[in-house]
Amino acid sequence: MTKHIGIVAVSPEGAALCHRQIFRHASALLDPSDHPVVSVHNLPLARYVVAVKAGDWRAVGSMLRESADVLAGCGAEFCFTPDNAVQHGVHLAEVSSPIPWLNMTDIVAGSVEDDGRQTVGILGTSVVTRGSAYQTHLGMRGVKAVAPSDEDIDALDSAIYGDLAYGRVTDTAREIMNGVLDRFRERGCDAVILGCSEAPLVIGASSSSIALYNAGDILAERAVREAMHD
C-alpha cells in the first residue's frame, strides 16, 4: 500500500499543477491499483501574500502548520507545499508537526547537483530570487545561484502576483519569463530553476532556450517515491 500524500496548497494554480503531476508520475511508477491517495488543504492565498510581503515568517509557518494538522487528521502520512515563496516557513511548520514534511528546495538542489550543473538561474518572485531558500541549498553543493536583474524581478512579480497566481495566462507573462530565460543563458547559466509553481502555465522545456528544473514536478515525483517507500 502506498502512503497517503498531503499537499499544503498556497497558490491554487501551483497546487493543482503539482496534484496532476503526482498522478502522471504514479502512472509511470506504479500499477493503477496502487496509485496513492492525495489530500489537499488550503487557506486563502491573500493571507499568505500579506505575510510573505511583510516578512512575517511566523505567520507563514503557522498557516502551513494549520494545513498540516488538517491533513494529518484526514489520514495523510507526510506532506509538502509546492509553493516556492513560503519555503522559509516550512522549517517553522515542521516543529512538532504530526506528520513529516518534504523540503522542496533541498530536493530540487539535489537534482541540480546530480546533473553536475555549475551555475543556475532562479526564476520566481522577489522573495524567492532575492532570498536564500534555494541559494543556501545550492551553495552547500557548490552550485552558483544567479538572480534575475532588478528590472526582471519587478516584471516577474507583476506577472506572477498580478496574473499567474490567479490562473490568468497572458502573452505578457509568457514574454517576460521567456525573456528572463534568454538573459540567464546570456549570463552563463547552464540551467534555470523554475522557482514559481505557476511558471509551467506559460513556459516549458520544449520551448525554452535553456535547461529547466521544474521545482513542482521534481517534488511531485519525489512525493510518489516517498509514498512507495516502506
Long-range contacts (C-beta under 8 A, 24 or more apart in sequence): 1-34, 2-30, 2-34, 2-35, 2-36, 2-37, 2-227, 2-228, 3-36, 3-77, 3-78, 3-226, 3-227, 3-228, 3-229, 4-36, 4-37, 4-38, 4-39, 4-75, 4-76, 4-77, 4-227, 5-36, 5-37, 5-38, 5-39, 5-76, 5-77, 5-78, 5-79, 5-223, 5-224, 5-226, 5-227, 6-38, 6-39, 6-40, 6-41, 6-67, 6-68, 6-71, 6-72, 6-76, 6-77, 6-78, 6-79, 6-80, 6-99, 7-38, 7-39, 7-40, 7-41, 7-71, 7-79, 7-80, 7-81, 7-82, 8-41, 8-42, 8-64, 8-67, 8-68, 8-71, 8-79, 8-80, 8-81, 8-93, 9-40, 9-41, 9-42, 9-67, 9-81, 9-83, 10-42, 10-45, 10-48, 10-81, 10-83, 10-85, 10-86, 11-45, 11-83, 11-165, 11-197, 11-198, 12-42, 12-45, 12-167, 13-164, 13-165, 13-166, 13-167, 13-197, 13-198, 13-201, 14-82, 14-83, 14-196, 14-197, 14-198, 14-216, 15-40, 15-42, 15-82, 15-83, 15-197, 17-82, 17-197, 17-198, 17-200, 17-201, 17-216, 18-82, 18-197, 18-216, 18-217, 18-219, 18-220, 21-216, 21-217, 21-220, 21-221, 22-220, 22-223, 22-224, 24-220, 25-220, 25-221, 25-224, 26-224, 29-224, 29-225, 29-228, 30-224, 30-228, 36-224, 36-227, 37-75, 39-71, 39-74, 39-75, 39-76, 41-67, 41-70, 41-71, 42-67, 43-67, 45-165, 48-83, 48-85, 48-86, 49-161, 52-85, 52-86, 52-127, 53-127, 57-88, 57-89, 57-92, 58-92, 60-86, 60-88, 60-89, 60-92, 61-89, 61-90, 61-91, 61-92, 61-93, 62-92, 62-93, 63-89, 64-89, 64-90, 64-92, 64-93, 65-92, 65-93, 65-95, 65-97, 68-93, 68-97, 68-98, 68-99, 68-101, 69-98, 71-99, 72-97, 72-98, 72-99, 78-102, 78-223, 78-226, 80-104, 80-219, 80-223, 82-197, 82-215, 82-216, 82-219, 82-220, 83-197, 84-124, 84-125, 84-128, 84-133, 84-195, 84-196, 84-197, 84-215, 85-124, 85-125, 85-127, 85-128, 87-128, 87-133, 88-131, 88-133, 102-219, 102-222, 102-223, 102-226, 104-215, 104-218, 104-219, 105-133, 105-134, 105-136, 105-137, 105-215, 106-137, 107-218, 107-219, 107-222, 108-134, 108-137, 108-193, 108-213, 108-215, 108-218, 108-219, 109-134, 109-137, 109-138, 109-140, 109-141, 109-143, 110-137, 110-141, 111-213, 111-218, 112-138, 112-141, 112-143, 112-191, 112-193, 112-213, 113-141, 113-142, 113-143, 115-191, 117-143, 117-190, 117-191, 117-211, 118-143, 118-144, 118-190, 119-143, 119-144, 119-146, 119-188, 119-189, 119-190, 120-144, 120-145, 120-146, 120-189, 120-190, 120-191, 120-192, 120-193, 120-213, 121-145, 121-146, 121-147, 121-148, 121-180, 121-181, 121-184, 121-187, 121-189, 121-191, 121-192, 121-193, 121-210, 122-146, 122-147, 122-148, 122-192, 122-193, 122-195, 123-148, 123-156, 123-177, 123-180, 123-181, 123-184, 123-192, 123-193, 123-194, 123-195, 123-196, 123-199, 124-156, 124-160, 124-194, 124-195, 124-196, 124-199, 125-153, 125-156, 125-157, 125-160, 125-161, 125-196, 126-153, 126-154, 126-156, 126-157, 128-195, 128-196, 129-153, 129-156, 129-195, 133-195, 134-193, 134-195, 146-184, 146-187, 146-189, 148-180, 148-183, 148-184, 149-183, 152-176, 152-179, 152-180, 152-183, 155-180, 156-180, 156-196, 160-196, 160-198, 164-196, 164-198, 164-199, 164-201, 164-202, 165-198, 167-201, 169-201, 169-202, 170-202, 173-201, 173-202, 174-202, 174-203, 177-202, 177-203, 178-203, 178-207, 178-208, 178-209, 181-208, 181-209, 181-210, 181-212, 182-209, 182-210, 184-210, 185-209, 185-210
